Amino acid sequence: MLSNVKKRIPAYAGGSRSRNRGNVIVGFLVARARKGKMTQAELGAALGRDQTMVAKIEAGVRQLDPSELLVILDLLAKDAGEFFDELRTELASTPFSRSPARSKP
């Protein structure tokens, strides 16, 4: 499942400082929960924010506070337990992407 995310988000594999594995997976799962229910703009408006913030969450650039995630899941009528089960499954099936070890001078 997450292999599609890696293909769509080049920075995932590159170890970009602005994205980490957890943020990318959470963003992917939020996007999947949102699809067919509301647009990014509609979710942003419901949160009192703009579409750009939702896009950053879904791209894995913006880290979510746990309370923010619960509000988003509530707005999307997504069960938090089910969401975290999906998150656990994705994290277990996705290897860590580590930067090469730096040698000491």
DSSP file (Angstrom, degrees, kcal/mol; ACC not computed):
  #  RESIDUE AA STRUCTURE BP1 BP2  ACC     N-H-->O    O-->H-N    N-H-->O    O-->H-N    TCO  KAPPA ALPHA  PHI   PSI    X-CA   Y-CA   Z-CA
    1    1 A M    >         0   0    0      0, 0.0     3,-1.2     0, 0.0     4,-0.5   0.000 360.0 360.0 360.0 -50.1    0.0    0.0    0.0
    2    2 A L  T >>  +     0   0    0      1,-0.3     4,-2.0     2,-0.2     3,-0.6   0.666 360.0  81.6 -74.7 -13.9    2.6    2.5    1.0
    3    3 A S  H 3> S+     0   0    0      1,-0.3     4,-1.7     2,-0.2    -1,-0.3   0.853  88.9  57.1 -58.5 -31.2    4.8    1.8   -2.0
    4    4 A N  H <> S+     0   0    0     -3,-1.2     4,-1.9     2,-0.2    -1,-0.3   0.869 103.9  52.3 -64.5 -36.2    2.4    4.1   -3.9
    5    5 A V  H <> S+     0   0    0     -3,-0.6     4,-2.2    -4,-0.5    -2,-0.2   0.929 106.9  51.8 -65.1 -45.0    3.2    6.9   -1.4
    6    6 A K  H  < S+     0   0    0     -4,-2.0     7,-0.3     1,-0.2    -1,-0.2   0.869 110.9  48.5 -60.9 -36.5    7.0    6.4   -1.9
    7    7 A K  H  < S+     0   0    0     -4,-1.7    -1,-0.2    -5,-0.2    -2,-0.2   0.873 115.2  43.7 -70.7 -36.9    6.5    6.7   -5.6
    8    8 A R  H  < S+     0   0    0     -4,-1.9    -2,-0.2     1,-0.2    -1,-0.2   0.749 113.8  51.2 -81.0 -24.1    4.4    9.9   -5.4
    9    9 A I    >X  -     0   0    0     -4,-2.2     3,-1.8     1,-0.2     4,-0.5  -0.811  63.2-176.6-119.0  90.2    6.5   11.6   -2.8
   10   10 A P  H >> S+     0   0    0      0, 0.0     4,-1.0     0, 0.0     3,-0.6   0.806  80.3  62.8 -57.3 -33.0   10.2   11.7   -3.9
   11   11 A A  H 3>>S+     0   0    0      1,-0.2     5,-1.5     2,-0.2     4,-0.7   0.711  87.5  75.4 -68.4 -17.7   11.4   13.3   -0.7
   12   12 A Y  H X45S+     0   0    0     -3,-1.8     3,-0.8     1,-0.2    -1,-0.2   0.951 103.4  34.9 -57.5 -50.9   10.2   10.3    1.3
   13   13 A A  H <<5S+     0   0    0     -3,-0.6    -1,-0.2    -4,-0.5    -2,-0.2   0.743 110.8  65.2 -76.6 -23.0   13.1    8.2    0.2
   14   14 A G  H 3<5S-     0   0    0     -4,-1.0    -1,-0.2     1,-0.0    -2,-0.2   0.535 103.6-122.5 -81.2  -5.7   15.6   11.0    0.1
   15   15 A G  T <<5 -     0   0    0     -3,-0.8    -3,-0.1    -4,-0.7    -2,-0.1   0.856  36.6-168.1  70.4  34.2   15.5   11.7    3.8
   16   16 A S    > < -     0   0    0     -5,-1.5     3,-1.0     1,-0.1    -1,-0.2  -0.260  24.2-131.9 -55.6 141.0   14.4   15.3    3.5
   17   17 A R  T 3  S+     0   0    0      1,-0.2    -1,-0.1     3,-0.0    -2,-0.0   0.784 104.7  56.9 -67.2 -26.3   14.7   17.1    6.8
   18   18 A S  T 3  S+     0   0    0      1,-0.0     2,-0.4    44,-0.0    -1,-0.2   0.598 108.6  49.3 -83.7  -9.6   11.2   18.6    6.5
   19   19 A R    <   -     0   0    0     -3,-1.0     2,-0.3    -8,-0.1    42,-0.1  -0.970  62.5-175.0-128.1 143.0    9.5   15.1    6.2
   20   20 A N     >  -     0   0    0     40,-0.6     4,-2.4    -2,-0.4     5,-0.2  -0.911  41.1-102.2-131.2 166.6    9.9   12.0    8.2
   21   21 A R  H  > S+     0   0    0     -2,-0.3     4,-2.2     1,-0.2     5,-0.2   0.881 119.0  48.5 -54.1 -46.9    8.5    8.6    7.8
   22   22 A G  H  > S+     0   0    0      1,-0.2     4,-2.7     2,-0.2    -1,-0.2   0.912 111.2  49.3 -63.6 -44.0    5.7    9.0   10.4
   23   23 A N  H  > S+     0   0    0      1,-0.2     4,-2.6     2,-0.2    -1,-0.2   0.903 111.5  49.7 -62.6 -41.2    4.5   12.3    9.0
   24   24 A V  H  X S+     0   0    0     -4,-2.4     4,-2.4    36,-0.2    -1,-0.2   0.915 113.3  45.8 -65.0 -43.0    4.4   10.9    5.5
   25   25 A I  H  X S+     0   0    0     -4,-2.2     4,-2.4    -5,-0.2    -2,-0.2   0.926 113.6  48.2 -68.0 -44.3    2.4    7.9    6.6
   26   26 A V  H  X S+     0   0    0     -4,-2.7     4,-2.5     1,-0.2    -2,-0.2   0.931 113.0  49.4 -60.2 -44.5    0.0    9.9    8.7
   27   27 A G  H  X S+     0   0    0     -4,-2.6     4,-2.6    -5,-0.2    -2,-0.2   0.902 110.0  50.7 -60.6 -42.1   -0.5   12.3    5.8
   28   28 A F  H  X S+     0   0    0     -4,-2.4     4,-2.3     1,-0.2    -1,-0.2   0.913 112.2  46.8 -60.7 -44.0   -1.2    9.5    3.5
   29   29 A L  H  X S+     0   0    0     -4,-2.4     4,-2.2     2,-0.2    -2,-0.2   0.863 111.3  51.0 -70.2 -35.6   -3.8    8.0    5.8
   30   30 A V  H  X S+     0   0    0     -4,-2.5     4,-2.2     2,-0.2    -2,-0.2   0.933 111.3  48.8 -63.9 -45.3   -5.5   11.3    6.4
   31   31 A A  H  X S+     0   0    0     -4,-2.6     4,-2.1     1,-0.2    -2,-0.2   0.916 111.3  49.5 -60.2 -43.1   -5.6   11.8    2.6
   32   32 A R  H  < S+     0   0    0     -4,-2.3    -1,-0.2     1,-0.2    -2,-0.2   0.894 112.4  47.5 -64.0 -39.6   -7.1    8.4    2.1
   33   33 A A  H  < S+     0   0    0     -4,-2.2    -1,-0.2     1,-0.2    -2,-0.2   0.835 113.6  49.1 -69.0 -32.0   -9.7    9.0    4.9
   34   34 A R  H >X S+     0   0    0     -4,-2.2     3,-2.5    -5,-0.1     4,-1.7   0.836  83.9 107.3 -77.0 -34.2  -10.6   12.4    3.3
   35   35 A K  T 3< S+     0   0    0     -4,-2.1     4,-0.1     1,-0.3    -3,-0.0  -0.166  91.3   8.4 -53.6 131.2  -11.0   11.2   -0.3
   36   36 A G  T 34 S+     0   0    0      2,-0.1    -1,-0.3     1,-0.1     3,-0.1   0.315 121.5  71.4  82.8  -9.5  -14.7   11.1   -1.4
   37   37 A K  T <4 S-     0   0    0     -3,-2.5     2,-0.3     1,-0.4    -2,-0.2   0.810 110.4 -22.7-104.5 -43.6  -15.8   12.9    1.8
   38   38 A M     <  -     0   0    0     -4,-1.7    -1,-0.4    38,-0.0    -2,-0.1  -0.981  64.0-102.7-162.1 161.8  -14.6   16.4    1.4
   39   39 A T     >  -     0   0    0     -2,-0.3     4,-2.4    -3,-0.1     5,-0.2  -0.353  38.5-106.3 -82.3 168.5  -12.0   18.5   -0.5
   40   40 A Q  H  > S+     0   0    0      1,-0.2     4,-2.8     2,-0.2     5,-0.2   0.904 123.4  52.6 -59.1 -40.8   -8.8   19.8    1.1
   41   41 A A  H  > S+     0   0    0      2,-0.2     4,-2.5     1,-0.2    -1,-0.2   0.895 109.0  48.6 -63.7 -40.6  -10.4   23.3    1.0
   42   42 A E  H  > S+     0   0    0      2,-0.2     4,-2.2     1,-0.2    -1,-0.2   0.907 113.1  46.8 -67.1 -41.6  -13.5   22.0    2.8
   43   43 A L  H  X S+     0   0    0     -4,-2.4     4,-1.5     2,-0.2    -2,-0.2   0.922 112.3  50.8 -65.7 -43.0  -11.5   20.3    5.5
   44   44 A G  H  X>S+     0   0    0     -4,-2.8     5,-3.5     1,-0.2     4,-0.5   0.922 110.4  48.9 -58.6 -45.1   -9.3   23.3    5.9
   45   45 A A  H ><5S+     0   0    0     -4,-2.5     3,-1.0     1,-0.2    -1,-0.2   0.895 108.5  53.4 -62.7 -40.5  -12.4   25.6    6.3
   46   46 A A  H 3<5S+     0   0    0     -4,-2.2    -1,-0.2     1,-0.3    -2,-0.2   0.794 111.8  46.5 -64.6 -27.3  -13.9   23.2    8.9
   47   47 A L  H 3<5S-     0   0    0     -4,-1.5    -1,-0.3    -3,-0.3    -2,-0.2   0.493 118.2-112.7 -89.6  -5.7  -10.6   23.5   10.8
   48   48 A G  T <<5S+     0   0    0     -3,-1.0    -3,-0.2    -4,-0.5     2,-0.2   0.736  87.3  97.2  76.9  22.9  -10.5   27.2   10.5
   49   49 A R  S   <S-     0   0    0     -5,-3.5    -1,-0.3    -6,-0.2     2,-0.2  -0.573  74.4 -95.4-125.9-171.3   -7.5   27.0    8.2
   50   50 A D    >>  -     0   0    0     -2,-0.2     4,-1.1    -3,-0.1     3,-0.6  -0.582  35.0-100.9-108.2 174.9   -6.8   27.0    4.5
   51   51 A Q  H 3> S+     0   0    0      1,-0.2     4,-2.4    -2,-0.2     5,-0.2   0.805 115.4  66.9 -62.1 -31.3   -6.4   24.3    1.9
   52   52 A T  H 3> S+     0   0    0      1,-0.2     4,-2.3     2,-0.2    -1,-0.2   0.888  97.4  52.1 -60.6 -40.9   -2.6   24.8    2.0
   53   53 A M  H <> S+     0   0    0     -3,-0.6     4,-2.1     2,-0.2    -1,-0.2   0.919 110.1  48.4 -62.2 -43.0   -2.3   23.5    5.6
   54   54 A V  H  X S+     0   0    0     -4,-1.1     4,-2.6     1,-0.2    -2,-0.2   0.909 110.1  52.4 -63.6 -41.7   -4.3   20.3    4.6
   55   55 A A  H  X S+     0   0    0     -4,-2.4     4,-1.8     1,-0.2    -1,-0.2   0.899 109.1  49.8 -61.0 -40.5   -2.0   19.8    1.6
   56   56 A K  H  X>S+     0   0    0     -4,-2.3     5,-2.2     2,-0.2     6,-1.5   0.878 110.5  50.0 -66.9 -37.7    1.1   20.1    3.8
   57   57 A I  H ><5S+     0   0    0     -4,-2.1     3,-1.2     4,-0.2    -2,-0.2   0.954 112.5  46.7 -62.4 -49.2   -0.4   17.5    6.3
   58   58 A E  H 3<5S+     0   0    0     -4,-2.6    -2,-0.2     1,-0.3    -1,-0.2   0.782 110.7  52.6 -66.3 -27.5   -1.2   15.1    3.4
   59   59 A A  H 3<5S-     0   0    0     -4,-1.8    -1,-0.3    -5,-0.2    -2,-0.2   0.560 114.7-116.7 -83.5  -8.5    2.3   15.6    1.9
   60   60 A G  T <<5S+     0   0    0     -3,-1.2   -40,-0.6    -4,-0.6   -36,-0.2   0.624  86.8 111.8  84.3  12.5    3.9   14.8    5.3
   61   61 A V      < +     0   0    0     -5,-2.2     2,-0.6    -6,-0.2    -4,-0.2   0.857  67.6  57.3 -85.6 -38.9    5.5   18.3    5.6
   62   62 A R  S    S-     0   0    0     -6,-1.5     2,-0.3    -9,-0.2    -2,-0.2  -0.844  80.0-139.6-100.7 122.8    3.4   19.4    8.6
   63   63 A Q        -     0   0    0     -2,-0.6     2,-0.4    -3,-0.1    -6,-0.1  -0.575  18.6-133.2 -78.3 139.3    3.4   17.4   11.7
   64   64 A L        -     0   0    0     -2,-0.3    -1,-0.0    -7,-0.1   -38,-0.0  -0.773   6.4-131.9 -97.1 136.5    0.1   17.0   13.5
   65   65 A D     >  -     0   0    0     -2,-0.4     4,-2.3     1,-0.1     3,-0.4  -0.586  31.7-114.8 -71.6 144.6   -0.4   17.4   17.2
   66   66 A P  H  > S+     0   0    0      0, 0.0     4,-2.1     0, 0.0     5,-0.1   0.871 117.4  51.9 -54.4 -38.2   -2.4   14.4   18.5
   67   67 A S  H  > S+     0   0    0      2,-0.2     4,-1.9     1,-0.2     5,-0.1   0.881 108.4  51.3 -68.0 -35.1   -5.4   16.6   19.4
   68   68 A E  H  > S+     0   0    0     -3,-0.4     4,-2.5     2,-0.2    -1,-0.2   0.917 109.0  51.4 -64.0 -42.7   -5.4   18.1   15.8
   69   69 A L  H  X S+     0   0    0     -4,-2.3     4,-2.7     1,-0.2    -2,-0.2   0.912 108.6  50.7 -61.4 -42.5   -5.4   14.5   14.4
   70   70 A L  H  X S+     0   0    0     -4,-2.1     4,-2.1     2,-0.2    -1,-0.2   0.876 109.8  50.1 -64.7 -36.8   -8.4   13.6   16.6
   71   71 A V  H  X S+     0   0    0     -4,-1.9     4,-2.5     2,-0.2    -1,-0.2   0.927 111.9  48.5 -64.8 -44.1  -10.3   16.7   15.4
   72   72 A I  H  X S+     0   0    0     -4,-2.5     4,-1.9     1,-0.2    -2,-0.2   0.927 111.3  49.3 -61.7 -45.4   -9.5   15.8   11.8
   73   73 A L  H  <>S+     0   0    0     -4,-2.7     5,-3.1     1,-0.2     4,-0.2   0.884 110.8  50.9 -62.4 -38.0  -10.6   12.2   12.2
   74   74 A D  H ><5S+     0   0    0     -4,-2.1     3,-1.3     1,-0.2    -1,-0.2   0.927 109.4  49.8 -63.8 -45.3  -13.8   13.4   13.9
   75   75 A L  H 3<5S+     0   0    0     -4,-2.5    -1,-0.2     1,-0.3    -2,-0.2   0.833 113.8  46.2 -62.1 -31.9  -14.6   15.8   11.0
   76   76 A L  T 3<5S-     0   0    0     -4,-1.9    -1,-0.3    -5,-0.2    -2,-0.2   0.401 110.2-123.6 -90.6   2.7  -14.0   12.9    8.5
   77   77 A A  T < 5 +     0   0    0     -3,-1.3     2,-0.5    -4,-0.2    -3,-0.2   0.888  60.4 151.1  54.4  41.6  -16.1   10.5   10.6
   78   78 A K      < -     0   0    0     -5,-3.1     2,-0.3    -6,-0.1    -1,-0.2  -0.906  50.9-119.2-106.7 127.7  -13.1    8.2   10.8
   79   79 A D     >  -     0   0    0     -2,-0.5     4,-2.4     1,-0.2     5,-0.1  -0.482  15.4-144.6 -66.0 126.4  -12.8    5.9   13.9
   80   80 A A  H  > S+     0   0    0     -2,-0.3     4,-2.6     1,-0.2     5,-0.2   0.878  98.9  53.5 -62.6 -39.0   -9.5    6.8   15.7
   81   81 A G  H  > S+     0   0    0      2,-0.2     4,-1.9     1,-0.2    -1,-0.2   0.916 110.5  46.5 -62.2 -43.1   -8.9    3.1   16.7
   82   82 A E  H  > S+     0   0    0      2,-0.2     4,-2.2     1,-0.2    -2,-0.2   0.905 111.5  52.4 -64.3 -42.4   -9.3    2.0   13.1
   83   83 A F  H  X S+     0   0    0     -4,-2.4     4,-2.5     1,-0.2    -2,-0.2   0.930 110.9  46.4 -59.8 -46.5   -6.9    4.9   11.9
   84   84 A F  H  X S+     0   0    0     -4,-2.6     4,-2.6     2,-0.2    -1,-0.2   0.816 108.9  55.0 -70.7 -29.1   -4.3    3.9   14.4
   85   85 A D  H  X S+     0   0    0     -4,-1.9     4,-2.2    -5,-0.2    -1,-0.2   0.921 110.6  46.3 -63.6 -43.1   -4.6    0.2   13.5
   86   86 A E  H  X S+     0   0    0     -4,-2.2     4,-2.6     2,-0.2    -2,-0.2   0.905 112.4  50.8 -63.8 -41.6   -3.9    1.3    9.9
   87   87 A L  H  X S+     0   0    0     -4,-2.5     4,-2.8     2,-0.2     5,-0.2   0.928 109.6  49.8 -62.0 -45.8   -1.0    3.4   11.0
   88   88 A R  H  X S+     0   0    0     -4,-2.6     4,-2.2     1,-0.2    -1,-0.2   0.912 111.8  49.0 -59.1 -43.8    0.5    0.5   13.0
   89   89 A T  H  X S+     0   0    0     -4,-2.2     4,-1.5     2,-0.2    -2,-0.2   0.928 113.1  46.2 -62.8 -46.0    0.2   -1.8    9.9
   90   90 A E  H  X S+     0   0    0     -4,-2.6     4,-0.6     1,-0.2    -2,-0.2   0.906 112.5  49.8 -65.0 -42.0    1.8    0.8    7.6
   91   91 A L  H >< S+     0   0    0     -4,-2.8     3,-0.7     1,-0.2    -1,-0.2   0.897 110.8  50.1 -63.7 -39.3    4.6    1.5   10.0
   92   92 A A  H 3< S+     0   0    0     -4,-2.2    -1,-0.2     1,-0.2    -2,-0.2   0.809 113.3  45.8 -68.8 -29.1    5.4   -2.2   10.5
   93   93 A S  H 3< S+     0   0    0     -4,-1.5    -1,-0.2    -5,-0.2    -2,-0.2   0.449 101.1  75.7 -94.8   0.6    5.5   -2.8    6.7
   94   94 A T  S << S-     0   0    0     -3,-0.7     3,-0.1    -4,-0.6    -1,-0.1  -0.944  76.4-136.8-117.5 116.0    7.7    0.2    5.9
   95   95 A P        -     0   0    0      0, 0.0     2,-0.1     0, 0.0    -2,-0.1  -0.299  30.2 -98.1 -68.7 153.2   11.4    0.1    6.6
   96   96 A F        -     0   0    0      1,-0.1     2,-0.7   -75,-0.0    -5,-0.0  -0.417  28.2-139.3 -66.2 145.1   13.1    3.0    8.2
   97   97 A S        -     0   0    0     -2,-0.1     2,-0.3    -3,-0.1   -76,-0.1  -0.926  28.3-174.2-107.3 107.1   15.0    5.3    5.7
   98   98 A R        -     0   0    0     -2,-0.7     3,-0.1     1,-0.0   -83,-0.0  -0.772  24.7-118.3-107.3 147.2   18.2    6.2    7.4
   99   99 A S        -     0   0    0     -2,-0.3     3,-0.1     1,-0.1   -84,-0.1  -0.489  46.5 -90.2 -74.2 151.0   20.9    8.6    6.2
  100  100 A P        -     0   0    0      0, 0.0    -1,-0.1     0, 0.0     2,-0.1  -0.331  52.0 -97.1 -60.6 144.6   24.3    7.1    5.6
  101  101 A A        -     0   0    0      1,-0.1     2,-0.4    -3,-0.1    -3,-0.0  -0.375  36.3-132.4 -64.1 137.7   26.5    7.1    8.6
  102  102 A R        -     0   0    0     -3,-0.1     2,-0.3    -2,-0.1    -1,-0.1  -0.762  15.9-129.9 -93.0 136.7   28.9   10.0    8.7
  103  103 A S        -     0   0    0     -2,-0.4    -1,-0.0     1,-0.1     0, 0.0  -0.614  24.5-113.5 -84.8 146.7   32.5    9.3    9.5
  104  104 A K              0   0    0     -2,-0.3    -1,-0.1     1,-0.1     0, 0.0  -0.561 360.0 360.0 -79.0 140.6   34.1   11.4   12.2
  105  105 A P              0   0    0      0, 0.0    -1,-0.1     0, 0.0    -2,-0.0   0.509 360.0 360.0 -69.1 360.0   36.9   13.7   11.0
